[in-house]
Amino acid sequence: MADAFDEEWARLQADARDEIARTRLNSSDGGGAGAGGDLVVSWEAQRAAADVLEQELMPRALRAATRPDDEMAVAAARMSDWETGAGLLTVAEAWVRKTAALNTQLRAEVEALRATAGSFQGQDQEILYEMRQVGDPEGSGTFQFSLPDDGE
């Protein structure tokens, strides 16, 4: 019975080593974007993600954080004569700190997404400007570039 376990364990370890080697080989092109190697950045998607964070996730997190805090405070007040009440107060204080940290982190993510989107959009506009300065190299009149409308 032990031999069967040892054989299966050795096979699983070998399979894991093979998978790690394949993963390293698949990402060795330096692109870091999988087999295709193309990295596509959409500043519209970054702004949309920031909007979802700000308008949906942050309010939900705030509501979810407030309810247990209120309930713990009530329970702690009812059990104030017991050690459990002091424990609940400690938990409530930790909950407030952690939810405040979560809110701060979400706010930072929103700001980072918007800043990155603005940076990429500015870079796209700069490249577009430079390409337009080059003009129509073949004189065909079909040299046209435009950026996607970001809705602003």
Number of C-alpha atoms within 10 A of each C-alpha: 5 7 8 9 10 11 11 12 12 12 12 12 12 12 12 12 12 12 12 12 11 12 12 11 10 16 15 13 13 9 12 13 13 14 11 11 14 10 10 7 11 13 22 18 13 20 20 15 16 22 15 13 18 17 11 11 15 18 13 13 15 14 11 12 18 14 10 14 20 12 12 19 17 15 15 22 15 12 16 15 10 11 11 14 19 15 14 20 21 13 16 19 14 13 17 15 12 13 17 15 12 16 18 13 12 18 16 12 16 21 15 14 21 20 15 15 21 16 13 17 19 13 12 16 14 12 12 16 13 11 14 14 9 10 12 13 9 8 8 7 9 9 13 10 10 10 9 11 7 10 5 3
